[in-house]
Amino acid sequence: MRRHDRVYLRPDAAFRFACAAADDALSASVRAWIAAGRPLVAARQPAAASEVLLGLTLPLAQQRQRVGCLVDASAIAQVQAPLAIGACLQRLPAAYAAPLQALEQGIGAYGASIGVYGSLAWEALSGEAYRHADSDIDLICDVHSERQYRTSLDLLAQAAQALPCRLDGEIRFPNGNAVAWRELLNAPDASSELLVKGELTVGLLPLGALLDSLTVEECHV
């Protein structure tokens, strides 16, 4: 299980809120969400935690309230990767389809994978409204080789130019370290320090250290 994965809980799963105690209405909303068979998403896990931290964003009708829930691992019924882009296109205007389909197909052709998280994913999963006129699209792209990395970065930049909205998200390296793709694109050289979001921690690493985690195929640093 990695950040952004969809985590489906058993219908009777017990949970507790990660922050301050919530009111009964919020508890009821989360219970109803789980009972409807909708997933939460895997968050960055606390170190040495005995429970799994999951996130949930409620719809616009509930002010898109963000909730952190802690559950026992035994409450998890299934874990799935983030939604494919194609599974989310029905929630977007027609003008978005061609750039996003080209991005998904191009990245897949090189053996990398890409999925959707954030408001677009929540809409596709629930059928309820999350997005507004200024909403962006968040994508997570998993790469394992230098060729996949460089190709994915180029394709993301091309899609960003073609889309009517902002395209955000991360490229994730084999060890789980993820960096905003725009930061990677704008990094001047291998010594550039970037904000890295890992499965357990957040910190700064030079670009070179991230590239060292990739396998070498056709490309060379």
Contacts in CASP RR format, 6 or more apart in sequence:
PFRMAT RR
TARGET T0000
AUTHOR 0000-0000-0000
METHOD contacts of the structure
MODEL  1
MRRHDRVYLRPDAAFRFACAAADDALSASVRAWIAAGRPLVAARQPAAAS
EVLLGLTLPLAQQRQRVGCLVDASAIAQVQAPLAIGACLQRLPAAYAAPL
QALEQGIGAYGASIGVYGSLAWEALSGEAYRHADSDIDLICDVHSERQYR
TSLDLLAQAAQALPCRLDGEIRFPNGNAVAWRELLNAPDASSELLVKGEL
TVGLLPLGALLDSLTVEECHV
1 7 0 8 1.000
1 42 0 8 1.000
1 52 0 8 1.000
1 79 0 8 1.000
2 42 0 8 1.000
2 172 0 8 1.000
2 176 0 8 1.000
2 199 0 8 1.000
3 41 0 8 1.000
3 42 0 8 1.000
3 43 0 8 1.000
3 44 0 8 1.000
3 140 0 8 1.000
3 178 0 8 1.000
3 197 0 8 1.000
3 198 0 8 1.000
3 199 0 8 1.000
4 41 0 8 1.000
4 42 0 8 1.000
4 82 0 8 1.000
4 115 0 8 1.000
4 117 0 8 1.000
4 140 0 8 1.000
5 41 0 8 1.000
5 42 0 8 1.000
5 79 0 8 1.000
5 80 0 8 1.000
5 81 0 8 1.000
5 82 0 8 1.000
6 39 0 8 1.000
6 40 0 8 1.000
6 41 0 8 1.000
6 79 0 8 1.000
6 80 0 8 1.000
6 81 0 8 1.000
6 82 0 8 1.000
6 83 0 8 1.000
6 125 0 8 1.000
7 39 0 8 1.000
7 40 0 8 1.000
7 41 0 8 1.000
7 42 0 8 1.000
7 52 0 8 1.000
7 54 0 8 1.000
7 76 0 8 1.000
7 78 0 8 1.000
7 79 0 8 1.000
8 37 0 8 1.000
8 39 0 8 1.000
8 76 0 8 1.000
8 77 0 8 1.000
8 78 0 8 1.000
8 79 0 8 1.000
8 80 0 8 1.000
9 15 0 8 1.000
9 34 0 8 1.000
9 39 0 8 1.000
9 40 0 8 1.000
9 54 0 8 1.000
9 71 0 8 1.000
9 75 0 8 1.000
9 76 0 8 1.000
9 77 0 8 1.000
10 75 0 8 1.000
10 76 0 8 1.000
10 77 0 8 1.000
11 34 0 8 1.000
11 35 0 8 1.000
11 37 0 8 1.000
13 34 0 8 1.000
13 71 0 8 1.000
13 75 0 8 1.000
13 76 0 8 1.000
14 71 0 8 1.000
14 72 0 8 1.000
14 75 0 8 1.000
15 30 0 8 1.000
15 34 0 8 1.000
15 54 0 8 1.000
15 69 0 8 1.000
15 70 0 8 1.000
15 71 0 8 1.000
15 75 0 8 1.000
16 69 0 8 1.000
16 70 0 8 1.000
17 26 0 8 1.000
17 27 0 8 1.000
17 67 0 8 1.000
17 68 0 8 1.000
17 69 0 8 1.000
17 70 0 8 1.000
18 53 0 8 1.000
18 68 0 8 1.000
18 69 0 8 1.000
18 70 0 8 1.000
19 68 0 8 1.000
22 67 0 8 1.000
26 65 0 8 1.000
26 67 0 8 1.000
29 58 0 8 1.000
29 62 0 8 1.000
30 56 0 8 1.000
30 67 0 8 1.000
30 69 0 8 1.000
33 40 0 8 1.000
33 56 0 8 1.000
33 58 0 8 1.000
34 40 0 8 1.000
38 125 0 8 1.000
38 126 0 8 1.000
39 80 0 8 1.000
39 125 0 8 1.000
40 54 0 8 1.000
40 55 0 8 1.000
40 56 0 8 1.000
40 69 0 8 1.000
41 54 0 8 1.000
41 55 0 8 1.000
41 56 0 8 1.000
41 117 0 8 1.000
42 52 0 8 1.000
42 53 0 8 1.000
42 54 0 8 1.000
42 55 0 8 1.000
42 79 0 8 1.000
43 53 0 8 1.000
43 54 0 8 1.000
43 55 0 8 1.000
43 68 0 8 1.000
44 53 0 8 1.000
44 197 0 8 1.000
44 198 0 8 1.000
44 199 0 8 1.000
44 200 0 8 1.000
44 201 0 8 1.000
44 202 0 8 1.000
45 52 0 8 1.000
45 53 0 8 1.000
45 199 0 8 1.000
45 200 0 8 1.000
46 53 0 8 1.000
46 200 0 8 1.000
47 200 0 8 1.000
47 201 0 8 1.000
49 70 0 8 1.000
51 70 0 8 1.000
51 71 0 8 1.000
51 72 0 8 1.000
51 73 0 8 1.000
52 70 0 8 1.000
52 71 0 8 1.000
52 72 0 8 1.000
52 73 0 8 1.000
52 76 0 8 1.000
53 68 0 8 1.000
53 69 0 8 1.000
53 70 0 8 1.000
54 68 0 8 1.000
54 69 0 8 1.000
54 70 0 8 1.000
54 71 0 8 1.000
55 66 0 8 1.000
55 67 0 8 1.000
55 68 0 8 1.000
55 69 0 8 1.000
56 66 0 8 1.000
56 67 0 8 1.000
56 68 0 8 1.000
56 69 0 8 1.000
57 64 0 8 1.000
57 65 0 8 1.000
57 66 0 8 1.000
57 67 0 8 1.000
57 118 0 8 1.000
57 119 0 8 1.000
57 122 0 8 1.000
57 130 0 8 1.000
58 64 0 8 1.000
58 65 0 8 1.000
58 66 0 8 1.000
58 67 0 8 1.000
59 122 0 8 1.000
59 126 0 8 1.000
59 128 0 8 1.000
59 129 0 8 1.000
59 130 0 8 1.000
60 128 0 8 1.000
60 129 0 8 1.000
60 130 0 8 1.000
60 132 0 8 1.000
61 128 0 8 1.000
61 129 0 8 1.000
64 119 0 8 1.000
64 130 0 8 1.000
81 113 0 8 1.000
81 115 0 8 1.000
82 115 0 8 1.000
82 116 0 8 1.000
82 117 0 8 1.000
82 121 0 8 1.000
82 140 0 8 1.000
83 115 0 8 1.000
83 116 0 8 1.000
83 121 0 8 1.000
83 124 0 8 1.000
83 125 0 8 1.000
84 104 0 8 1.000
84 114 0 8 1.000
84 115 0 8 1.000
84 116 0 8 1.000
85 100 0 8 1.000
85 101 0 8 1.000
85 103 0 8 1.000
85 104 0 8 1.000
85 114 0 8 1.000
85 115 0 8 1.000
85 116 0 8 1.000
85 139 0 8 1.000
86 100 0 8 1.000
86 101 0 8 1.000
86 104 0 8 1.000
87 116 0 8 1.000
87 124 0 8 1.000
88 116 0 8 1.000
88 120 0 8 1.000
88 121 0 8 1.000
88 123 0 8 1.000
88 124 0 8 1.000
89 96 0 8 1.000
89 97 0 8 1.000
89 100 0 8 1.000
89 101 0 8 1.000
90 124 0 8 1.000
91 120 0 8 1.000
91 123 0 8 1.000
91 124 0 8 1.000
91 127 0 8 1.000
91 131 0 8 1.000
92 100 0 8 1.000
92 120 0 8 1.000
93 164 0 8 1.000
95 164 0 8 1.000
96 137 0 8 1.000
96 163 0 8 1.000
96 164 0 8 1.000
96 165 0 8 1.000
98 162 0 8 1.000
99 158 0 8 1.000
99 159 0 8 1.000
99 162 0 8 1.000
99 163 0 8 1.000
100 137 0 8 1.000
100 159 0 8 1.000
100 163 0 8 1.000
102 155 0 8 1.000
102 158 0 8 1.000
102 159 0 8 1.000
103 114 0 8 1.000
103 155 0 8 1.000
103 156 0 8 1.000
103 158 0 8 1.000
103 159 0 8 1.000
104 114 0 8 1.000
106 151 0 8 1.000
106 155 0 8 1.000
107 113 0 8 1.000
107 114 0 8 1.000
107 141 0 8 1.000
107 148 0 8 1.000
107 151 0 8 1.000
107 152 0 8 1.000
107 155 0 8 1.000
108 114 0 8 1.000
110 147 0 8 1.000
110 148 0 8 1.000
110 151 0 8 1.000
110 152 0 8 1.000
111 148 0 8 1.000
112 141 0 8 1.000
112 142 0 8 1.000
112 143 0 8 1.000
112 144 0 8 1.000
112 148 0 8 1.000
112 151 0 8 1.000
112 152 0 8 1.000
113 141 0 8 1.000
113 142 0 8 1.000
114 139 0 8 1.000
114 140 0 8 1.000
114 141 0 8 1.000
114 142 0 8 1.000
114 152 0 8 1.000
115 139 0 8 1.000
115 140 0 8 1.000
115 141 0 8 1.000
116 124 0 8 1.000
116 137 0 8 1.000
116 138 0 8 1.000
116 139 0 8 1.000
116 140 0 8 1.000
117 138 0 8 1.000
117 139 0 8 1.000
117 140 0 8 1.000
117 169 0 8 1.000
118 130 0 8 1.000
118 138 0 8 1.000
119 130 0 8 1.000
119 131 0 8 1.000
119 135 0 8 1.000
119 138 0 8 1.000
120 130 0 8 1.000
120 131 0 8 1.000
120 135 0 8 1.000
120 137 0 8 1.000
120 138 0 8 1.000
121 138 0 8 1.000
122 128 0 8 1.000
122 130 0 8 1.000
123 129 0 8 1.000
123 130 0 8 1.000
123 131 0 8 1.000
134 165 0 8 1.000
135 165 0 8 1.000
136 165 0 8 1.000
136 166 0 8 1.000
136 167 0 8 1.000
136 168 0 8 1.000
137 163 0 8 1.000
137 165 0 8 1.000
137 166 0 8 1.000
137 167 0 8 1.000
137 168 0 8 1.000
138 168 0 8 1.000
138 169 0 8 1.000
139 156 0 8 1.000
139 167 0 8 1.000
139 168 0 8 1.000
139 169 0 8 1.000
139 170 0 8 1.000
139 181 0 8 1.000
140 169 0 8 1.000
140 170 0 8 1.000
140 172 0 8 1.000
140 178 0 8 1.000
141 152 0 8 1.000
141 156 0 8 1.000
141 169 0 8 1.000
141 170 0 8 1.000
141 171 0 8 1.000
141 172 0 8 1.000
141 181 0 8 1.000
142 171 0 8 1.000
142 172 0 8 1.000
143 149 0 8 1.000
143 152 0 8 1.000
143 171 0 8 1.000
143 172 0 8 1.000
143 173 0 8 1.000
143 174 0 8 1.000
143 214 0 8 1.000
144 174 0 8 1.000
144 214 0 8 1.000
144 215 0 8 1.000
145 214 0 8 1.000
145 215 0 8 1.000
145 216 0 8 1.000
145 217 0 8 1.000
145 219 0 8 1.000
146 211 0 8 1.000
146 214 0 8 1.000
146 215 0 8 1.000
146 216 0 8 1.000
146 217 0 8 1.000
146 218 0 8 1.000
146 219 0 8 1.000
146 220 0 8 1.000
146 221 0 8 1.000
147 217 0 8 1.000
147 218 0 8 1.000
147 219 0 8 1.000
148 214 0 8 1.000
149 171 0 8 1.000
149 173 0 8 1.000
149 211 0 8 1.000
149 214 0 8 1.000
150 219 0 8 1.000
152 171 0 8 1.000
152 181 0 8 1.000
153 171 0 8 1.000
153 181 0 8 1.000
153 184 0 8 1.000
153 185 0 8 1.000
156 167 0 8 1.000
156 171 0 8 1.000
156 181 0 8 1.000
156 185 0 8 1.000
157 185 0 8 1.000
159 167 0 8 1.000
160 166 0 8 1.000
160 167 0 8 1.000
168 180 0 8 1.000
168 181 0 8 1.000
168 182 0 8 1.000
169 180 0 8 1.000
169 181 0 8 1.000
170 178 0 8 1.000
170 179 0 8 1.000
170 180 0 8 1.000
170 181 0 8 1.000
170 197 0 8 1.000
171 178 0 8 1.000
171 179 0 8 1.000
171 181 0 8 1.000
171 184 0 8 1.000
172 178 0 8 1.000
173 179 0 8 1.000
173 210 0 8 1.000
173 213 0 8 1.000
173 214 0 8 1.000
174 213 0 8 1.000
174 214 0 8 1.000
174 215 0 8 1.000
175 213 0 8 1.000
176 198 0 8 1.000
176 199 0 8 1.000
177 196 0 8 1.000
177 197 0 8 1.000
177 198 0 8 1.000
177 205 0 8 1.000
177 210 0 8 1.000
177 213 0 8 1.000
178 196 0 8 1.000
178 197 0 8 1.000
178 198 0 8 1.000
179 194 0 8 1.000
179 195 0 8 1.000
179 196 0 8 1.000
179 197 0 8 1.000
179 210 0 8 1.000
180 195 0 8 1.000
183 194 0 8 1.000
183 195 0 8 1.000
184 194 0 8 1.000
184 207 0 8 1.000
187 194 0 8 1.000
187 207 0 8 1.000
189 207 0 8 1.000
190 206 0 8 1.000
190 207 0 8 1.000
190 208 0 8 1.000
190 211 0 8 1.000
190 221 0 8 1.000
191 206 0 8 1.000
191 207 0 8 1.000
191 208 0 8 1.000
192 206 0 8 1.000
192 207 0 8 1.000
193 204 0 8 1.000
193 205 0 8 1.000
193 206 0 8 1.000
193 207 0 8 1.000
194 204 0 8 1.000
194 205 0 8 1.000
194 206 0 8 1.000
194 207 0 8 1.000
194 210 0 8 1.000
195 202 0 8 1.000
195 203 0 8 1.000
195 204 0 8 1.000
196 202 0 8 1.000
196 203 0 8 1.000
196 204 0 8 1.000
196 205 0 8 1.000
196 210 0 8 1.000
197 203 0 8 1.000
208 221 0 8 1.000
211 221 0 8 1.000
END
